[in-house]
Amino acid sequence: MDLIGNYEEKPFRKEQQNRALIVREGRLKPSIRALIEVDVTRAREIIHEKKNEGIDVSFTGWLAKCVAEAVSRHKKLNSYRQGRKKIVVFDDVDIAMPIEREFEGDYTVIGCILRRTNEKSVREITDEIRRTQSEKIDGDVRMLGKDYSKTKKRLLNIPTFLKKLALRYLRNNGLKKKKHLGTVGITSIGTAGKCPGWSFPLGGITSTVIGVGGITKKPGVIDDEIKIREYLHLTIIVDHDLVDGGPLARAVDTITNLMESAYGLRDVQNAPKNPAVS
């Protein structure tokens, strides 16, 4: 009796190996987590209204704007260790997020960093995400070619033990870490399909990670009346070396208020036509 059955061997691709190294590095971070539900009913209504008007609004882009605004108000979430005795706190909120793309008949996850997200509008963030989703993929390293120099591409192909050393070097070098990895991570499984409930990222390599789960309909109290609302499940993870429970609670309160008030959505308009962008 064949106890194995039919199977197919596939290569453990280079970008999967790189991602595995980063996941292992993230496990070393002493993390605290907050699981929250955010009423996004009004925000989704406005996004739907905008789309009916022919205005493209990315839900993930809007979420990134709310997170960036909250983090810019609570900068402890936007900091890194710099050596043993210093912390660097940044003004720019650089959000790293994975974007799934189809390449050569297979799905691959592409890394994208939205720089200075706190200074951009929802419209600008949406446009940047859309450009990333359509940008040509570099077949050698399965990365987007625009932001990757020849040096960075070489680094992605160096032996594994050298990559481990590089990650160890970045561990307490906040300036280099921000330059190459951003300061806040957003990872979403809720956009890939129906996934009610929370997602639980392992910790991530950035100081703050937002895990985006699914959206569920459930009763909520609005103006002392029970109504059916749409709730987004978020997991917020921060580095406990840098952020204590109190600052995290205040940041969570800000994120919740921004999202439930549909922050930044009402003023979204179509961007002017740019002949350079197809």
Beta strands, then each sheet from edge to edge (+ up, - down):
strand 1: 31-39
strand 2: 79-82
strand 3: 86-89
strand 4: 95-103
strand 5: 106-114
strand 6: 137-138
strand 7: 143-144
strand 8: 184-188
strand 9: 208-222
strand 10: 225-239
sheet 1: 1+ 10- 9+ 8+ 4+ 5-
sheet 2: 2+ 3-
sheet 3: 6+ 7-
end
